[in-house]
Amino acid sequence: MNNQSQDALISESASEIKRRCGRPTVFERDHMEGMEKLCTADKHRTRRSHVADYYRGSVFGILEDHSDIPYLEGIFRIDGNACIEKCEIIEQLGRMHVQDGYGEDTIIYAATLAARFYHNGNTVKEIAAYLRRVRKAKSWDV
């Protein structure tokens, strides 16, 4: 084996086992490109903020259709051109819907719980953490 081909083998194997920095992506490359086309409002934002926008946007229709949920206006409301939302809570609802595959009924139930918790004085971070635990445990008893 000559020296040139041995160097090529070393560099190829090193590049195959090289770890990538940052969080691993949940989406396929073609899906990410489509997502970035949808989130064109600010090109200078990070990939994570685009992903968060995507998740939040995925449940807007569900929440708009069920605006009669008690206390929902505390965490989500669309008034004309303005959208008032508690981003962390809505993102967790979107992750439940898109990433974890929960159905619309479950999202409505989770939004009802989140709105009630917020009305009762829980913070946004506490509610988002609860929804995250529910998502990961796939159980409401967390």
PLY file of the C-alpha trace (Angstrom):
ply
format ascii 1.0
element vertex 142
property float x
property float y
property float z
element edge 141
property int vertex1
property int vertex2
end_header
0.00 0.00 0.00
1.52 3.31 -0.98
1.69 6.29 1.32
-0.88 8.38 -0.60
-3.67 5.76 -0.39
-2.90 5.15 3.29
-3.35 8.88 4.00
-6.68 8.81 2.17
-7.88 5.91 4.33
-6.90 7.70 7.51
-8.62 10.94 6.54
-11.79 9.14 5.42
-12.14 7.16 8.61
-11.43 10.21 10.73
-14.13 12.19 8.97
-16.66 9.37 9.36
-16.28 9.18 13.12
-15.99 12.91 13.67
-18.67 14.18 16.04
-20.70 17.18 15.02
-21.04 20.12 17.38
-24.38 21.15 18.84
-27.67 19.37 19.23
-28.58 16.63 16.77
-31.33 17.61 14.36
-34.77 16.06 14.66
-35.64 16.80 11.05
-34.34 15.49 7.75
-32.31 17.90 5.61
-35.06 18.46 3.02
-37.57 19.18 5.78
-35.20 21.72 7.35
-34.81 23.53 4.01
-38.59 23.71 3.69
-38.88 24.99 7.24
-36.32 27.73 6.61
-38.30 28.85 3.56
-41.39 29.20 5.75
-39.52 31.12 8.44
-38.13 33.89 6.25
-39.09 36.78 8.53
-35.56 37.18 9.87
-32.69 35.41 8.09
-30.24 36.32 10.85
-31.85 34.12 13.50
-30.52 30.76 14.61
-31.70 27.35 13.47
-33.14 26.70 16.92
-35.30 29.81 16.79
-36.58 28.77 13.35
-37.44 25.33 14.76
-39.21 26.90 17.74
-41.23 29.12 15.35
-42.16 26.06 13.31
-43.45 24.19 16.36
-45.43 27.20 17.61
-46.94 27.77 14.19
-48.03 24.15 13.92
-50.68 24.58 16.63
-51.95 28.07 15.80
-54.85 26.68 13.78
-55.90 24.29 16.53
-55.80 27.03 19.17
-57.66 29.49 16.94
-60.42 26.97 16.29
-60.80 26.33 20.02
-60.57 29.90 21.30
-63.45 29.12 23.67
-61.08 27.25 26.03
-61.37 28.95 29.44
-58.50 31.34 30.21
-56.78 30.60 26.86
-56.42 34.33 26.20
-53.79 34.37 28.96
-51.41 32.19 26.94
-52.60 32.58 23.34
-54.67 35.24 21.56
-54.73 36.66 18.06
-56.07 40.21 17.84
-56.14 41.50 14.29
-52.51 41.52 13.17
-51.04 40.94 16.63
-50.42 37.55 18.18
-50.06 37.38 21.94
-48.56 34.11 23.10
-46.49 32.55 25.81
-43.87 31.13 23.47
-42.48 28.34 25.63
-45.92 26.88 26.34
-47.08 27.07 22.73
-43.79 25.53 21.54
-44.28 22.54 23.86
-47.83 22.10 22.53
-46.40 22.18 18.99
-43.76 19.62 19.88
-46.47 17.37 21.30
-48.40 17.67 18.05
-45.62 17.48 15.43
-42.71 15.68 17.02
-44.52 13.26 19.34
-47.62 12.71 17.21
-50.28 13.58 19.78
-53.71 14.16 18.26
-55.76 17.33 18.22
-57.90 16.26 21.20
-54.80 15.77 23.34
-53.45 19.17 22.29
-56.75 20.80 23.26
-56.64 19.04 26.65
-53.02 20.13 27.21
-53.86 23.72 26.21
-56.80 23.68 28.63
-54.54 22.51 31.45
-51.85 25.05 30.57
-54.37 27.92 30.46
-55.84 26.87 33.81
-52.38 26.56 35.39
-51.39 30.01 34.10
-54.63 31.52 35.41
-53.98 29.92 38.82
-50.58 31.59 39.09
-48.08 29.08 37.74
-45.22 30.59 35.75
-44.62 29.99 32.05
-41.42 28.06 32.81
-43.23 25.78 35.26
-45.98 25.02 32.76
-43.52 24.43 29.90
-41.49 22.09 32.14
-44.65 20.17 33.05
-45.63 19.79 29.38
-42.08 18.68 28.55
-42.24 16.00 31.26
-45.64 14.84 29.96
-44.23 14.61 26.44
-41.18 12.62 27.45
-42.98 10.30 29.89
-46.00 9.94 27.59
-48.16 10.12 30.71
-50.16 12.86 32.47
-49.11 11.52 35.89
-45.74 13.29 36.14
0 1
1 2
2 3
3 4
4 5
5 6
6 7
7 8
8 9
9 10
10 11
11 12
12 13
13 14
14 15
15 16
16 17
17 18
18 19
19 20
20 21
21 22
22 23
23 24
24 25
25 26
26 27
27 28
28 29
29 30
30 31
31 32
32 33
33 34
34 35
35 36
36 37
37 38
38 39
39 40
40 41
41 42
42 43
43 44
44 45
45 46
46 47
47 48
48 49
49 50
50 51
51 52
52 53
53 54
54 55
55 56
56 57
57 58
58 59
59 60
60 61
61 62
62 63
63 64
64 65
65 66
66 67
67 68
68 69
69 70
70 71
71 72
72 73
73 74
74 75
75 76
76 77
77 78
78 79
79 80
80 81
81 82
82 83
83 84
84 85
85 86
86 87
87 88
88 89
89 90
90 91
91 92
92 93
93 94
94 95
95 96
96 97
97 98
98 99
99 100
100 101
101 102
102 103
103 104
104 105
105 106
106 107
107 108
108 109
109 110
110 111
111 112
112 113
113 114
114 115
115 116
116 117
117 118
118 119
119 120
120 121
121 122
122 123
123 124
124 125
125 126
126 127
127 128
128 129
129 130
130 131
131 132
132 133
133 134
134 135
135 136
136 137
137 138
138 139
139 140
140 141
